[in-house]
Amino acid sequence: MAATTTEDSTIQLDGTDPPADDASGDAAKAKDYLLAKRALTAVNFFVETNRLEPYAAVYLVDKMGWPKVDFGIVSLVMNVAMVVFQTPAGDLLDKTKRGKKIITTAAILVAAFT
């Protein structure tokens, strides 16, 4: 896969670990790379996945007159539901060969009932 090279490091773009550089003995860079990779993974766990939520907040609170507490409760419920259901859904899709059919059916059902 492709890699981007700078003057002092190589960044793998395919998510794999960089090759060991035995010739230069640069174990510190490899250790820093793995530490940064773990930290980035931990940060991504807490990153908000619903990118339109701030816009919905402004619209509902300012334009529609919702109390801020009510929007906060709706936001909390939505984000907790995402965390609870996203992992089992991803696991199901990983284990089945009919992932596209499941996603299509789920999207049609959601569109029909909302």
Residue pairs with C-beta under 8 A, 6 or more apart in sequence:
1 12
1 13
1 14
1 16
2 13
2 14
3 10
3 11
3 12
3 13
4 10
4 11
4 13
5 11
9 29
10 18
11 18
12 18
17 30
17 33
17 34
17 37
18 29
18 30
18 33
20 30
21 29
21 30
48 79
49 79
49 82
49 86
50 78
50 79
50 82
53 75
53 78
56 71
57 71
57 75
60 66
60 71
61 67
61 68
61 71
92 102
93 99
93 102
93 103
96 102
